[in-house]
């Protein structure tokens, strides 16, 4: 294990020069660096904190303790989803004590100087880290997007360490911060998949789920993918790969910034997994835990809905009929994206069809859905993976077009030709 070399500024912070909160937080960062065998600490340009989701008293005690010690973030810091929709009080079905503690936790993080973005997709905001920039991001889909799509560099940071990095502006020079760990470990050959299937975000979520299984915590690289893959498809892929496996970085040859060619990210003897449409159908059906064609709810926006996804949804809804009266619909997004979707008229189109728009939180973690919902349809591989265990609903996975058609009909509508191609 390499010896950890600290700068004079690091040593001074450890001695308390920047106050007790920074001293405590740097002790955590240094402890992680030594465990990871990091040779030094890096200065990070920004942080994204996941610890503002209320899981119990310990998290609340910690953030309020840091605040009492005078803690303030040293770099621009965004906040992940909380346990409440602060814009729509009462939307989350939680008891009074949980609601109060969740609100205190969210307030505790803003008191440290964090920006109250309340989104799992901070990369949809205007301030995004540039290529090669070292950051300290938590939240699995944000980590994989920053590394893969933006070409920034972050390792996986969990609760407490995320705010520790934000307050100190430091992170260990280890993991995905380092060149050697950003090389591909397995190749997924997608040349056998149709362009029509690859034009669907849901297919990218299913493909990401497969990639997570194949790669584990390694680095998959995709080949045989057409140019012009949208950020929404890459978002869906990364979120699912980070959920079914431990993927923190992926490459798509000719698409993502570090992979202009296969040789740029991989050796010639890289293991290859050939992907066929049948593989994706198997994953789609495994993620579809609902039996029969009944649908109580439609859930879109995991990770948070983007402006372009709102545009796509509005285009599918058009001047057509609203959702079936027996199907309740939720779309989760960030405050910033909602403001833009409202300005462009997309949000009103969704609401007119019967959708409820949720901000600040996520519908597969917190009790947003009505208590009598038993089956829900989604186009998100990540939502389909987590919702059955987290909130106890059965799930049907499909494309956004299938979701809209099903929600209007009141029962499952499938385009099997899509998934056979």
Secondary structure, 3 states (H helix, E strand, C coil): CCCCECCHHHHHHHCCCCCHHHHHHHHHHHHHHHHHCCCEEEECCEEEECCCCCCCHHHHHHHHHHHHCCCCCCCEEEECCCCCCCCCCCCCCCCHHHHHHHHHHHHHHHHCCCECCCCCCHHHCCCCCCCCCECEECCHHHHHHHHHHHCCECCCCCCCHHHHHHHHCEEECCHHHCHHHHCCCEEEECCCCCHHHHCCHHHHHHHHHHHHHHHCCCCEEEECCCCCCCHHHHHHHHHHHHHHCCCCCCEECCCCCCCCCHHHCCCCCCCEEECCHHHHHHHHHHHCCCCCCECCEEEEEEEEECHHHHHHHHHHHCCCCCCCCCCEEEEEECHHHHHHHHHHCHHHHHHHHCEEEEECCCCCCCCCCCCCCCEEEECCHHHHHHHHHHHCCEEEECCHHHHHHHHHHCECCCCHHHHCC
